[in-house]
Amino acid sequence: MDTEVGGDVGAGVRPRRHAVVPGPRGVPMLGNLPQFGKDPLAFFTLLRERGDMVSWRFGGKRCVFLADPDCIGELLTEAEAGFDRNDLGISFRTLLGNGVVVAKGADWRRKRSLVQPSVRPKQVRSYAATMAGCAVELADRWSDGQRVDIKREMSALTQRIAVRTIFGTDSEADAEAIGRAMDVAQREIGAEFRGIGGLLPDWVPTPGRARIKKAVKVIDAEVSRVVAAHRGGDSERPDLLSRLLEARDEAGTRLSDKEIRDETVTLYIGGHETTSSALVWAWYLLSRNPRVRAALGAELDRVLGEREPGFDDYGQLPYTQAVVKETLRLYPTIWLLTGQAKEGSTVGGVPIPAGTRVWSSQWATQRDPRWYPDPEEFRPERWDPDTGDDIPEYAWFPFGGGPRVCLGARFAMVEAVLVLAVLARRFELEVDPGEIRPVPTLTLQPDRDVLGTVRGR
């Protein structure tokens, strides 16, 4: 596994080293877990600087970290043939159950075929009016000089969109109850995953596992109540839950109540948590980059004028899309992907022993200077198809890729672009001074409240 298989490259570009090189030394029993747990993002960056394929140990488990886009592409596109989904712990499974993100093999293929029609482009188009409408409601409540908690505002907004599009209801109580429980679940999943709790057997009770069970009970109760209200209701309702309840597989079988619950929670996380986080980071970056803020405003003025955006405007707002893409590059909501090698697996021509956990990190690869000149700079222009950077496939993968690409990717992109267009057309947000650091929980979250001042344009 130590043989170099990469080819020659141009001057000034680090070679792609398709060979497994050793990572930093670990400690007995725990391996590199202390380093990983202290700061996973810094640890993955360190591994990327060691090479494109780096060995390390998560406790007693053998791992390989991938930094090269070609290798990451193999991990993602061979997700079913060469790699199993990794078990990310009891807290993760407690929240997501056995939904499409977790399921394997034939069970995964069946669930994907049942869920996918609910988030196809035609369906996303039908949700666009709700996305923009909720953002308009928020914009109408803002005023020049108003102080806001940006994280709370974006979370409440995307919760409202999720509750309306997924559940077909407009109850603020629903959004608040699920949102509070989801915040607890996120924190506990991140804490268990980064710490020694991730090495404990499922049956070992811990305070964190007790907290996530309590939070999931709240989520399950709300989902069950809404599902019961949908049963026997109008089958033509446009919300995602109604479509899931009507879906049938090739044998004519519908999703069970447990499967409905799992897929609903998965869609909620994709439609709320990821977009909320991306919008918070976008405002943070825009506040610190007046040039980008001005270019965004110019596009919105040119395309929209005094009207609000709709789905048909999505394709007419390339710079707004680029702002979202660049935000997701620097602060990817989903910050790692992992799989487990099957018998006969290879990556980059290198055999990977069965059972090895194979990792990649959007955070590390999407800040690699080989693919992104001045990688720490917020520069949406790098996504211009004519003049932007030459970015390899799978050097940007905030939604994963291959057969297991996030089903809600288009939903999330359209939502983020339309919400940003509505709000940034009318306002700028001056985020309070001070660095905000990312905290890797289930998603990448700010380490503190994000406070700012609304300024009318």
Disulfide bonds with the S-S distance in Angstrom:
none
